[in-house]
Amino acid sequence: MTLGSRIAWDDTVLPFQLDRSDIRGRIARLDSVLDRVLEQHDYPPAIEALVAEMTLLTALIGQTIKLRWKLSLQVRGDGPARLIATDYYSPPEEGAPARIRAYASYDDSRPLDGNPFDLIGRGYFAILIDQGKGTTPYQGITPIAGRSLAQCAETYFAQSEQLPTRFALGFGHSSHPGHGGWRGGGVMLQSMPKASPGATPAPEGGEKRLLSAEDFLTGEEEEHWERANILLDTVEDLELVGPRVQPTDLLVRLFHEEGPRVFDAQPVEFGCTCSPAKVRQSLSIYSARDISHMTTEDGIVTADCQFCGAYYEFDPATLGFEAEEAPGDDA
């Protein structure tokens, strides 16, 4: 196998279905996307790990949704890792890549070593879906749960969507000759019940708990789900990350007895939607007096994009709701 064929799956998400188990899934491989996301900032290693994991989750989840515009994932906590945020933008046209961006906010005055997930502390995991103009954005929130961001996402789908879901993720720096840098990969499984599931509510006055797959599956569906999870437990990090094992080969290795069927892969790329016009719009709620407090000694207002690192400078007279006509937004 040539290097070209090994990396042909980089920055793609491959949808598949296990016909004998009524389970759908996705396999993601991220290469330059992770590099672009992480090279924008000099994150400590533990924060890099959280951002890489969240980016993989975003690629996998974004591809499962009939999305017209944007999916956002957010984790907020009271620990040193205060915010991990990602966006997934649907392809503008058929065959075009979806776009992903991500960033983290953290308190560097507190220790940032140890288990990355522990740096989040108590907080919540949120998924936001915005289908664009003329629609009302959807937001689902669940508390931080489990021992990883992947388990937080699994809890979200059980609690908010009543869909048994499982993730297996791997990421790290590649040492492959001529192809170093960040690499990541993951598998997502999701049970698709034939009818809308309904969890049995806890008795009144009883202890409240977060839901899991066991609350929705019984009989044959439960057997299928348990078998698929046992098979996924055998996956190794190097199989997830690649590039030597292609996603189709991994799918056959894991689930050949489940009747795997693949669909067209979706390319993904790093992409940011920031622009001078959007910065002006975000500042349009401020008065001239407010803008004056943002103005530097050099007589300009500056702004940085937290996602891509883009730097903008503005004439304060062109900002806020009392602004003069802007000179143009292509600066």
C-alpha positions as CSV (number, residue, x, y, z in Angstrom):
1,M,0.0,0.0,0.0
2,T,1.4,3.4,-1.0
3,L,1.5,6.4,1.3
4,G,-0.9,8.1,-1.0
5,S,-3.5,5.4,-0.6
6,R,-2.9,5.3,3.1
7,I,-3.7,9.0,3.6
8,A,-6.5,9.2,1.0
9,W,-9.0,8.9,3.9
10,D,-7.4,11.8,5.9
11,D,-9.9,14.5,6.8
12,T,-13.0,12.4,5.9
13,V,-16.0,11.0,7.7
14,L,-17.3,7.6,6.4
15,P,-20.9,6.8,7.1
16,F,-21.8,3.1,7.5
17,Q,-24.6,0.8,8.6
18,L,-24.6,-2.6,10.2
19,D,-27.5,-4.2,8.4
20,R,-27.8,-7.2,10.7
21,S,-27.9,-5.1,13.8
22,D,-29.9,-2.0,12.9
23,I,-27.0,0.2,13.9
24,R,-25.6,3.1,12.0
25,G,-22.2,4.6,12.5
26,R,-19.4,6.9,11.3
27,I,-15.6,6.5,11.0
28,A,-13.6,9.8,11.1
29,R,-10.0,10.4,10.2
30,L,-8.6,13.9,10.9
31,D,-5.2,15.0,9.9
32,S,-4.6,18.6,8.6
33,V,-7.9,19.6,10.3
34,L,-6.4,18.8,13.8
35,D,-3.1,20.5,12.8
36,R,-4.9,23.7,11.7
37,V,-7.1,23.7,14.8
38,L,-4.2,23.3,17.3
39,E,-1.5,25.3,15.5
40,Q,-3.6,28.5,16.1
41,H,-2.7,28.4,19.8
42,D,0.1,27.4,22.1
43,Y,-2.1,25.1,24.2
44,P,-0.7,23.1,27.1
45,P,-0.7,19.3,26.3
46,A,-3.8,18.6,28.5
47,I,-5.8,21.4,26.8
48,E,-4.6,20.1,23.3
49,A,-5.9,16.7,24.2
50,L,-9.4,18.1,25.2
51,V,-9.6,20.2,22.0
52,A,-8.5,17.2,19.8
53,E,-11.1,14.9,21.4
54,M,-13.9,17.6,21.0
55,T,-12.9,18.1,17.4
56,L,-13.3,14.4,16.6
57,L,-16.7,14.3,18.4
58,T,-17.8,17.3,16.3
59,A,-16.8,15.7,13.0
60,L,-18.6,12.5,13.9
61,I,-21.8,14.1,15.3
62,G,-22.0,16.8,12.6
63,Q,-22.1,14.1,9.9
64,T,-25.1,12.4,11.5
65,I,-27.4,15.4,11.4
66,K,-29.4,16.7,8.4
67,L,-27.7,20.1,8.8
68,R,-28.4,23.2,6.7
69,W,-25.9,25.4,8.5
70,K,-24.1,25.0,11.8
71,L,-23.7,22.5,14.7
72,S,-21.8,23.7,17.8
73,L,-20.5,21.7,20.7
74,Q,-19.6,23.3,24.0
75,V,-18.2,22.1,27.3
76,R,-18.1,24.6,30.2
77,G,-16.7,23.8,33.6
78,D,-15.6,25.3,36.9
79,G,-12.1,23.8,36.6
80,P,-9.0,25.3,34.8
81,A,-10.4,24.2,31.5
82,R,-13.2,26.7,31.4
83,L,-14.5,26.3,27.9
84,I,-14.0,23.9,24.9
85,A,-16.0,25.1,21.9
86,T,-16.3,23.7,18.3
87,D,-18.4,24.5,15.2
88,Y,-19.2,22.3,12.3
89,Y,-20.5,24.0,9.2
90,S,-22.5,21.9,6.6
91,P,-21.1,21.7,3.1
92,P,-22.2,24.7,1.0
93,E,-22.9,22.4,-1.9
94,E,-22.9,18.6,-2.7
95,G,-19.4,17.3,-2.8
96,A,-17.9,20.2,-1.0
97,P,-16.1,19.7,2.4
98,A,-17.8,20.5,5.7
99,R,-15.8,23.0,7.8
100,I,-14.7,22.6,11.4
101,R,-13.2,25.0,13.9
102,A,-12.4,24.8,17.6
103,Y,-10.8,26.7,20.5
104,A,-10.4,26.5,24.3
105,S,-10.4,29.0,27.1
106,Y,-8.4,28.0,30.2
107,D,-7.0,29.5,33.4
108,D,-3.2,29.3,33.2
109,S,-2.9,30.4,36.8
110,R,-4.1,27.0,37.9
111,P,-2.3,23.6,37.5
112,L,-2.8,22.2,34.0
113,D,-1.4,18.7,34.4
114,G,-2.9,15.3,35.2
115,N,-5.9,13.8,33.5
116,P,-7.2,16.3,30.9
117,F,-10.8,15.5,31.7
118,D,-10.4,16.3,35.4
119,L,-9.4,19.9,34.4
120,I,-13.1,20.6,33.4
121,G,-14.5,20.0,36.9
122,R,-18.3,20.4,37.2
123,G,-20.3,21.9,34.4
124,Y,-22.2,20.9,31.3
125,F,-22.0,19.5,27.8
126,A,-24.1,21.2,25.2
127,I,-25.1,20.7,21.6
128,L,-26.5,23.6,19.6
129,I,-28.0,23.3,16.1
130,D,-28.7,26.3,14.0
131,Q,-30.3,25.7,10.7
132,G,-29.9,29.3,9.5
133,K,-32.2,32.2,8.8
134,G,-35.9,31.7,9.5
135,T,-35.4,28.9,12.1
136,T,-35.2,28.7,15.8
137,P,-31.8,27.3,17.1
138,Y,-32.0,24.1,19.2
139,Q,-30.0,23.7,22.3
140,G,-29.6,20.5,24.4
141,I,-27.7,20.5,27.7
142,T,-26.6,17.7,30.0
143,P,-24.3,17.7,33.0
144,I,-20.6,16.7,32.7
145,A,-20.6,12.9,33.2
146,G,-18.3,9.9,32.9
147,R,-14.6,10.1,32.5
148,S,-14.2,11.6,29.1
149,L,-15.7,14.0,26.6
150,A,-16.8,11.0,24.6
151,Q,-18.8,9.7,27.6
152,C,-20.3,13.1,28.0
153,A,-21.6,12.9,24.4
154,E,-22.9,9.4,25.0
155,T,-24.8,10.7,28.0
156,Y,-26.2,13.6,26.0
157,F,-27.6,11.3,23.3
158,A,-29.2,9.0,25.9
159,Q,-30.6,11.8,28.0
160,S,-31.7,14.3,25.3
161,E,-32.3,12.2,22.3
162,Q,-33.0,8.8,23.8
163,L,-30.5,7.2,21.3
164,P,-28.0,4.7,22.6
165,T,-24.6,5.9,21.3
166,R,-21.0,4.9,21.7
167,F,-17.7,6.5,20.7
168,A,-14.2,5.1,20.4
169,L,-11.6,7.9,19.8
170,G,-7.8,8.0,19.4
171,F,-5.4,10.9,18.6
172,G,-1.8,12.0,19.0
173,H,1.3,13.1,17.1
174,S,2.2,11.0,14.1
175,S,5.8,9.9,13.7
176,H,5.2,8.6,10.2
177,P,8.1,9.6,7.9
178,G,7.1,12.6,5.8
179,H,3.7,12.8,7.4
180,G,4.1,14.0,10.9
181,G,1.8,16.2,13.0
182,W,-1.5,15.6,14.6
183,R,-3.7,12.7,13.6
184,G,-7.0,11.6,15.0
185,G,-9.6,9.0,14.4
186,G,-12.8,7.7,15.8
187,V,-15.8,5.4,15.5
188,M,-19.4,6.3,16.4
189,L,-22.1,3.7,16.8
190,Q,-25.8,4.6,17.2
191,S,-28.7,2.2,17.7
192,M,-31.7,3.1,15.5
193,P,-34.8,1.7,17.2
194,K,-37.8,0.9,15.0
195,A,-40.1,3.0,17.1
196,S,-39.6,6.0,19.3
197,P,-38.2,4.7,22.6
198,G,-39.5,5.8,25.9
199,A,-37.6,5.5,29.1
200,T,-39.4,4.3,32.2
201,P,-39.6,7.4,34.5
202,A,-38.2,7.2,38.0
203,P,-40.8,6.7,40.7
204,E,-41.9,10.0,42.2
205,G,-39.6,11.0,45.0
206,G,-37.0,8.5,43.8
207,E,-33.4,9.2,43.0
208,K,-32.9,11.1,39.7
209,R,-30.1,9.7,37.5
210,L,-28.8,10.1,34.0
211,L,-30.1,7.8,31.4
212,S,-28.1,5.2,29.5
213,A,-28.5,2.7,26.6
214,E,-29.9,0.1,29.0
215,D,-32.9,2.3,29.6
216,F,-34.1,2.0,25.9
217,L,-33.1,-1.4,24.6
218,T,-34.6,-4.8,25.3
219,G,-34.6,-8.2,23.7
220,E,-33.0,-8.6,20.3
221,E,-32.0,-4.9,20.0
222,E,-30.2,-5.0,23.3
223,E,-28.3,-8.1,22.1
224,H,-27.3,-6.4,18.9
225,W,-26.1,-3.3,20.7
226,E,-24.1,-5.3,23.3
227,R,-22.5,-7.4,20.5
228,A,-21.5,-4.3,18.5
229,N,-20.0,-2.7,21.6
230,I,-18.0,-5.8,22.5
231,L,-16.6,-5.8,18.9
232,L,-15.7,-2.1,19.2
233,D,-13.9,-2.7,22.5
234,T,-11.3,-4.7,20.5
235,V,-10.2,-1.6,18.4
236,E,-6.7,-0.3,19.0
237,D,-5.6,3.4,18.9
238,L,-3.4,2.8,15.9
239,E,-6.3,1.4,14.0
240,L,-8.4,4.4,14.8
241,V,-5.7,7.0,13.9
242,G,-4.3,5.4,10.8
243,P,-2.9,5.8,8.3
244,R,-1.9,2.2,7.7
245,V,-5.3,0.8,8.4
246,Q,-8.0,2.2,6.0
247,P,-11.4,2.9,7.5
248,T,-13.0,0.3,5.2
249,D,-10.5,-2.4,6.3
250,L,-11.2,-1.4,10.0
251,L,-14.9,-1.7,9.4
252,V,-14.5,-5.2,8.0
253,R,-12.1,-6.2,10.8
254,L,-14.5,-5.1,13.5
255,F,-18.0,-5.9,12.1
256,H,-17.7,-8.3,9.2
257,E,-20.4,-10.6,10.7
258,E,-22.8,-7.6,11.2
259,G,-23.2,-6.9,7.4
260,P,-21.4,-3.6,7.2
261,R,-22.5,-1.3,4.3
262,V,-20.7,2.0,3.6
263,F,-21.9,5.2,2.0
264,D,-20.2,8.2,0.4
265,A,-17.4,9.7,2.6
266,Q,-17.8,13.3,3.6
267,P,-14.6,15.5,3.3
268,V,-13.9,17.9,6.1
269,E,-11.5,20.9,6.4
270,F,-10.6,23.6,8.9
271,G,-12.7,26.6,8.2
272,C,-13.5,29.9,10.0
273,T,-16.3,32.3,9.3
274,C,-14.9,35.4,11.0
275,S,-14.7,38.6,9.0
276,P,-14.4,42.4,9.6
277,A,-18.2,42.7,8.9
278,K,-19.0,40.2,11.6
279,V,-16.8,42.0,14.1
280,R,-18.5,45.3,13.3
281,Q,-21.9,43.6,13.7
282,S,-20.9,42.2,17.2
283,L,-19.8,45.7,18.2
284,S,-22.9,47.4,16.8
285,I,-24.7,47.3,20.2
286,Y,-22.2,49.7,21.8
287,S,-22.3,53.5,22.0
288,A,-19.5,55.8,20.9
289,R,-18.6,56.1,24.6
290,D,-18.3,52.4,25.0
291,I,-16.2,52.2,21.8
292,S,-13.8,54.8,23.2
293,H,-13.1,52.6,26.2
294,M,-12.0,49.9,23.7
295,T,-9.8,52.2,21.7
296,T,-6.0,51.8,22.1
297,E,-3.5,54.6,22.6
298,D,-2.8,54.3,18.9
299,G,-6.4,55.3,18.2
300,I,-7.6,52.0,16.9
301,V,-9.9,49.2,18.1
302,T,-8.4,45.7,17.7
303,A,-10.0,42.2,17.7
304,D,-8.7,38.7,17.5
305,C,-10.6,35.6,16.4
306,Q,-10.4,33.0,19.1
307,F,-10.8,30.2,16.5
308,C,-8.4,31.0,13.7
309,G,-6.2,33.8,15.2
310,A,-7.1,36.4,12.6
311,Y,-6.3,39.9,13.8
312,Y,-8.4,43.0,12.9
313,E,-7.9,46.7,13.3
314,F,-10.7,49.3,13.0
315,D,-11.2,53.0,13.1
316,P,-13.4,53.6,16.2
317,A,-15.5,56.1,14.3
318,T,-16.8,53.3,12.2
319,L,-17.9,51.1,15.1
320,G,-21.0,51.0,17.3
321,F,-24.6,52.1,16.7
322,E,-23.5,55.7,16.4
323,A,-20.9,54.9,13.8
324,E,-20.1,56.7,10.6
325,E,-20.5,54.7,7.4
326,A,-17.9,51.9,7.4
327,P,-15.1,52.2,4.8
328,G,-15.5,48.6,3.7
329,D,-15.2,45.1,5.2
330,D,-12.4,43.7,3.1
331,A,-9.5,45.0,5.3
